[in-house]
Amino acid sequence: MGISKARWPRNFFTYITIDQSKIRIMPIKKNVKMLVAEAKNQTNSISAAEAYKMQQAGTAKLIDIRDIRELQREGRIDGAFHAPRGMLEFWADPDSPYHKGIFATKTALVLFCASSWRSALAAKTLQDMGMDNIWDLDGGFTSWKAAKLPIKNLD
C-alpha cells in the first residue's frame, strides 16, 4: 500500500494505492495557504521595526514559536520568550497545568515564527481563546533579520 498526494493546488485530495488502484480519501476543503490567509485577515500584524520599538519601550513582549532547532540554527531575538508552537495553547490557558505566567498579561504579545505563517495561525488561535492583546510579526524572524535588528546566537 502506498500513499501519494495529488498535485497541489490543482486537487485537494490524498490518494491511497491498493493493488494498483487509486482510492481518493480525505478531501481537504482549506489548504494551508487558505488557512494562513484567513488567519492574517482576522489578526493584527506589526512590522519588525515597530515590534522592536515596542519591545524596547516595554509595551510588548515577543513570543518566539519556532522549533528549538530553528533557534539553534538561526539565532534568537534577545528578550524573546520561547514558546514552542505545540505547547502554545496549553501555556496560554490559565486553567492548564502547563500555564506560563507570561501569557497572563495585558501587555501586547507579538508572536513570530520564521516567516509569519505559523505565527499567524497561532495568533488566530489565541484570539479565538479570548486573548485580545495578540499581534503577529509581519514577515516573522526573516523580516527581523532583513531589518538588521539585533539577533543573539545560541551558544
N, C-alpha and C positions, 0 to 999 in steps of 0.2 A: 504494500500500500504506500503510495507516495502522496505528498501534499504539494500543490503548486498554487501560485497566485495568478489570477488573470492580469493582463496588462493594466497598469494603473495609470491614469484615472479613467480610462475608457469604460471599464467594467468594475463594479464594486463587489464582486463575488469571489469566494475562495472555492477551489475545486479539490476533491479527493479522487485519486485514481485507484480504482479497484479492478483488477483483471483487465486492464487496458480500457476501462470505461470511465469517463469523467462524470462525477456526480457533483452538482452545484450545491453548496451549503452556505450558511451564514451570510445572508445578504446584508451588506453594510449600507446604511442609509445616509450616514455622515462620515466622510473620511477625515483624517487628522487635520488637513488644511481647512476644511469647513469648520471643525470644532475650534481651531485656533482663531479663525476669522470671527466666529461668533463670540468667543471669549474677549477678543480685542475690542469688539463693538460694545461690549457690556461692562468693560472695566476701564479704569483710569490708567493712563500711561504718563511717564515722565522721562525727560531726556537725562542722559548721563550727567551733563553739566548741572542741571537743576537738582538732581538727586545728590550730587556731591556737595552743592551749596547747602542743601537741607541737612545732610549728614553733619557737615562741619558746624552748622548753627545749632545742632541738637534737636531739630524739629522732625527728623526722620531717622529710622533705623533700617539698615539694609539687611535683607534676608537672602542668603545665597542658597538656592535649592539644587545646585549642581551636585553630581555624584562626587564622592571624595577623590576619585581618580582624576577628575577634571581639575579640582583644586590643586592636586599634586602636580599635574602636568602644566597647567596654565597660570597658576598663582591665584591669589585671592585679593579681595578688597579689604584693606586694613579696617578693622572695626565691624566688618560684616559678620552677622551671626549665621552659622551654617546649620541649615535645617533640611536634611535630605528630603527630596520630593515624596518618597514613600512614607515618611513619618509626619508630614506637614499637618494633616487634619488632626491626627492624634495629639500632636504637640500644641496645636491651636485651641483645641477643645478643653475648656476648664473642668469638665466633668471626666475627662480621660485620665487614667492613672499615669499617662505619659506626658501630661501637660507641662509646657515650659512657660515660665513667667513672662518672658519677653513678648509673648502674644497677648498678654493681659494689659494692654495699654491703649491710650487714645492717640499716642504719637503715631504719625504716618509710618507704615511699614511698606518698604519698597522691595518687592520680590524680584529676583533676577536669576536667570539661567544663562546658558551660553548665547542664545540668540533671541530670546523672548517668546519662544513657543511654549515651553513647559511652564514658564512663569505666568504667561497669560492664562493658561488653563488653571494654574494654581490660584491666581488672583481671583478668577471667577468662582472657584470652589470656596475660597474663604469668604467672598462676598455672599455666596449662597448660604453659608453658615451663619450669616448675620453681621459679619465684620464690615464696618464702613470706613476704615482707615487704611485701605489696601491700595497700593499702586503697583504697576508693572514697569520695570525699567525698559524703556523702548530700545530695542536692539540688544539688550542683555549685556553680558560681560564683554562681548565683542565690541559694542559701541563704547563701553567704558575704556577699553584699551585703545580704540581708534581716537578717542578724545584725549589720549595721553594723560589720563587721570592716574593717581597713584595705585600701584599694584605691589603686593607683597608676595614674595615667593616662599613656599613652604620649605622648611629645611629638613 
